[in-house]
Every structure is written in C-alpha cells, then in structure tokens.
Amino acid sequence: MPVTAYNHVPIPSFMYGTAWKKEATTRLVQSAVAAGFTAIDTANQLIHYQEALVGDALQALAKNGIARDRLFLQTKFTPTNGQDHRTPYDASADLTTQVRQSFDSSLAHLHTENVDSYVLHGPYQRQGLGKADWEVWTAMEGLYESGKAKMIGISNVTAQQLTQLCAQAKHKPMVVQNRCFAALGWDKEVREICRTHGIIYQGFSLLTANGAVLADPEIRAIAKRLGAGVAQVIFRFAMHIGMLPLTGTTSPQHMKEDLQAEQFTLSPEDIRRIETIAL
Ligand SMILES: NC(=O)c1ccc[n+]([C@@H]2O[C@H](COP(=O)([O-])OP(=O)(O)OC[C@H]3O[C@@H](n4cnc5c(N)ncnc54)[C@H](OP(=O)(O)O)[C@@H]3O)[C@@H](O)[C@H]2O)c1
C-alpha cells in the first residue's frame, strides 16, 4: 500500500535500505526487489553506501523486465562532514554547486534522469538551521522545481529544526528520515510535526536501535499470539502509528518476513503496549 506526502507523490509503504552492504549491494538490491520491495534507499556517500552498485542492480533488473519506473528511488546529498576523501563533488565549491554536482553524480550512478526522493543527509549543525543548511535546502528546492527530484526531504533532524524548516522554507520537506528510538516515544515529537504537515516519516534502525524492546516479554507474547516474528511486530507497529519503515536486512528470508508484516493487524491494545514498553 503506497503512502502519500502533501504533494501527492506516492511512496511504497516499506523501503529497503542499502547502507553497509559493500560489494554485496548489487546482489542484495536484486534480492530485495525479487522479494517484493519496490522502494530503495541509498546515498552518495562512499563511507556507508555503494550507490553505483545500486545502479548496477537497477541495470540488471531492467534487463530482466523490471523497468526503472516500477521502482521508487531515494538517494541523499551528504555534506562534507559526512564524507571521507572520496567526496562525490568538489568540496571547495560553493554549497549550491556541491548539491548540483552530487545530484548529477547520483543520476549517473543510478542510470536515471530523475529520482523519486532526494534527502539532505543531515543539517550542518546540531541545533537550529544555519546559513549552510538554507543554501543547501534552496538548491534542493531548485531540483524539486525542475522535476528531477519528485520529492525532497531531510534526515537526522530534530523537532526544532523541522519546525523551523517547515515555517521558513519555500517548499517544506515531503519526507523525514530519522533513527527511531523507542525510548523517545518512537521519535514522537518529530512524527507529530510530520503528521501535522503531511510529511512522510521514514524510520530507520527500528530493530538495531531498540534491542531492549525486541527482548521484552510483552512484545514476545504479542508476536507469539499472532504467530509472527518480533521484527515483523515492530515493523507492523511502525506502520500502524503512521511510519514508513526501512529495513536493512541482508537475508532473503528476512526480506520476505519483513514484507509480510503488512499482512496482519495489531489491536489498539497491542499498539498502546508497544508504544509504552520502553518509556
Ligand atoms: N539517514 C541516515 O543517516 C541513515 C542511517 C542509518 C540507516 N539508514 C537507512 O536505513 C536502512 C536500515 O537501517 P538499519 O540497517 O539500521 O535497519 P534495521 O532493519 O534496524 O537493522 C538491520 C538488522 O536487522 C536485522 N533484521 C532485519 N529483519 C529481520 C528479521 N525479520 N528478523 C531478524 N532480524 C532482522 C538484520 O539482520 P539480517 O541481515 O540477518 O536480516 C540486521 O542485522 C539503511 O540501510 C539505510 O538505508 C539511514
């Protein structure tokens, strides 16, 4: 079931993440699509992602009849503070040029003329938004207006930064991608801002950031009652509370299991319990 942001562009309701896959990226993206994923997340950031290998997978998939337009592609502009020496743009250029160069390099890596979603990997400062953030956001708005990025978004953002961006940007973000900690009410404050503005909230590290929840007897009992796995219960819970989850699994079996989370329903009581497990 696709979900839709305030600009009415649909996104598949579950996304496959390609961080830390290294040389297995090509094979795993093909496996993920074979398992049923139609949305892929990457970044033009060689420390953690192999965007060009995602592109190789897309070429192989196209040869096998799965065309680019059947897939939702999301990539990111990563500022210099998140890059190593392999920066995919001229790090001495002005920020507007850096965004354009990084974006063009992403299009070349992914063998596409546009991306479905283009995300700022994170603000330049921990609190508030500064001159650099606004220059980069304005460049991203230009890509959105050109039609080359059908949505723009921001990652690793605080509630205060998101509020500021929504209040002052020409185009507020259509997606937010954050690490989701159960102990912070599953990022409740940021999710609430997203809900108010029609922004799609994408949650990552739902499993890896919440080890204590996975081990909790209450969630294990819910999973047992439903005949599901604990990971499936977490992903289903995420969808029930309005989130678009990412999974980073490397296992074809887990890919299928994660997608099957959409096939069962949690009761309002289950949802209330999971919401409060880590609080
Ligand atoms: N914007 C950012 O700064 C940022 C940062 C981090 C991540 N991300 C994005 O989010 C994506 C996902 O992040 P993540 O890797 O932290 O996600 P995750 O899904 O929380 O963690 C993946 C781990 O969960 C396990 N897993 C997945 N499904 C499972 C299942 N059904 N049963 C048991 N274990 C299961 C995987 O093990 P197996 O491999 O054995 O299945 C793997 O160890 C990344 O690939 C990236 O695209 C973005």
The ligand as an SDF file (V2000), in Angstrom:
LIG
                    3D

 48 52  0  0  0  0  0  0  0  0999 V2000
   19.7470    8.6540    7.0970 N   0  0  0  0  0  0  0  0  0  0  0  0
   20.6640    8.0510    7.8360 C   0  0  0  0  0  0  0  0  0  0  0  0
   21.5330    8.6910    8.4430 O   0  0  0  0  0  0  0  0  0  0  0  0
   20.6220    6.5480    7.9700 C   0  0  0  0  0  0  0  0  0  0  0  0
   21.3900    5.9230    8.9640 C   0  0  0  0  0  0  0  0  0  0  0  0
   21.2990    4.5270    9.0930 C   0  0  0  0  0  0  0  0  0  0  0  0
   20.4820    3.8000    8.2440 C   0  0  0  0  0  0  0  0  0  0  0  0
   19.7710    4.4510    7.2660 N   0  0  0  0  0  0  0  0  0  0  0  0
   18.9400    3.6960    6.2900 C   0  0  0  0  0  0  0  0  0  0  0  0
   18.1120    2.7710    6.9490 O   0  0  0  0  0  0  0  0  0  0  0  0
   18.3730    1.4530    6.4640 C   0  0  0  0  0  0  0  0  0  0  0  0
   18.0900    0.4190    7.5190 C   0  0  0  0  0  0  0  0  0  0  0  0
   18.9190    0.6500    8.6300 O   0  0  0  0  0  0  0  0  0  0  0  0
   19.3590   -0.4900    9.6050 P   0  0  0  0  0  0  0  0  0  0  0  0
   20.2600   -1.4000    8.8480 O   0  0  0  0  0  0  0  0  0  0  0  0
   19.8400    0.1190   10.8590 O   0  0  0  0  0  0  0  0  0  0  0  0
   17.9850   -1.2470    9.7950 O   0  0  0  0  0  0  0  0  0  0  0  0
   17.4370   -2.3510   10.6950 P   0  0  0  0  0  0  0  0  0  0  0  0
   16.4500   -3.0370    9.8300 O   0  0  0  0  0  0  0  0  0  0  0  0
   17.0220   -1.7690   12.0060 O   0  0  0  0  0  0  0  0  0  0  0  0
   18.6550   -3.3270   11.0000 O   0  0  0  0  0  0  0  0  0  0  0  0
   19.0380   -4.3330   10.2040 C   0  0  0  0  0  0  0  0  0  0  0  0
   19.3360   -5.5140   11.1360 C   0  0  0  0  0  0  0  0  0  0  0  0
   18.0840   -6.0910   11.4790 O   0  0  0  0  0  0  0  0  0  0  0  0
   18.1120   -7.4880   11.1750 C   0  0  0  0  0  0  0  0  0  0  0  0
   16.8020   -7.9030   10.6650 N   0  0  0  0  0  0  0  0  0  0  0  0
   16.0440   -7.3450    9.6980 C   0  0  0  0  0  0  0  0  0  0  0  0
   14.9030   -8.0270    9.5150 N   0  0  0  0  0  0  0  0  0  0  0  0
   14.9450   -9.0580   10.3990 C   0  0  0  0  0  0  0  0  0  0  0  0
   14.0530  -10.1170   10.7100 C   0  0  0  0  0  0  0  0  0  0  0  0
   12.9030  -10.2830   10.0610 N   0  0  0  0  0  0  0  0  0  0  0  0
   14.4120  -10.9890   11.6900 N   0  0  0  0  0  0  0  0  0  0  0  0
   15.5730  -10.8310   12.3450 C   0  0  0  0  0  0  0  0  0  0  0  0
   16.4720   -9.8360   12.0940 N   0  0  0  0  0  0  0  0  0  0  0  0
   16.1520   -8.9760   11.1320 C   0  0  0  0  0  0  0  0  0  0  0  0
   19.1850   -7.6280   10.1400 C   0  0  0  0  0  0  0  0  0  0  0  0
   19.7820   -8.8980   10.2220 O   0  0  0  0  0  0  0  0  0  0  0  0
   19.8460   -9.8370    8.9140 P   0  0  0  0  0  0  0  0  0  0  0  0
   20.7340   -9.1270    7.9400 O   0  0  0  0  0  0  0  0  0  0  0  0
   20.4260  -11.1120    9.4220 O   0  0  0  0  0  0  0  0  0  0  0  0
   18.4510   -9.9570    8.4440 O   0  0  0  0  0  0  0  0  0  0  0  0
   20.1990   -6.5480   10.5050 C   0  0  0  0  0  0  0  0  0  0  0  0
   21.0950   -7.0100   11.4930 O   0  0  0  0  0  0  0  0  0  0  0  0
   19.8340    1.5290    5.9970 C   0  0  0  0  0  0  0  0  0  0  0  0
   20.1850    0.5190    5.1100 O   0  0  0  0  0  0  0  0  0  0  0  0
   19.8380    2.8970    5.3520 C   0  0  0  0  0  0  0  0  0  0  0  0
   19.2500    2.8330    4.0660 O   0  0  0  0  0  0  0  0  0  0  0  0
   19.8160    5.8050    7.1300 C   0  0  0  0  0  0  0  0  0  0  0  0
  1  2  1  0
  2  3  2  0
  2  4  1  0
  4  5  1  0
  4 48  2  0
  5  6  2  0
  6  7  1  0
  7  8  2  0
  8  9  1  0
  8 48  1  0
  9 10  1  0
  9 46  1  0
 10 11  1  0
 11 12  1  0
 11 44  1  0
 12 13  1  0
 13 14  1  0
 14 15  2  0
 14 16  1  0
 14 17  1  0
 17 18  1  0
 18 19  2  0
 18 20  1  0
 18 21  1  0
 21 22  1  0
 22 23  1  0
 23 24  1  0
 23 42  1  0
 24 25  1  0
 25 26  1  0
 25 36  1  0
 26 27  1  0
 26 35  1  0
 27 28  2  0
 28 29  1  0
 29 30  1  0
 29 35  2  0
 30 31  1  0
 30 32  2  0
 32 33  1  0
 33 34  2  0
 34 35  1  0
 36 37  1  0
 36 42  1  0
 37 38  1  0
 38 39  2  0
 38 40  1  0
 38 41  1  0
 42 43  1  0
 44 45  1  0
 44 46  1  0
 46 47  1  0
M  CHG  2   8   1  16  -1
M  END
$$$$
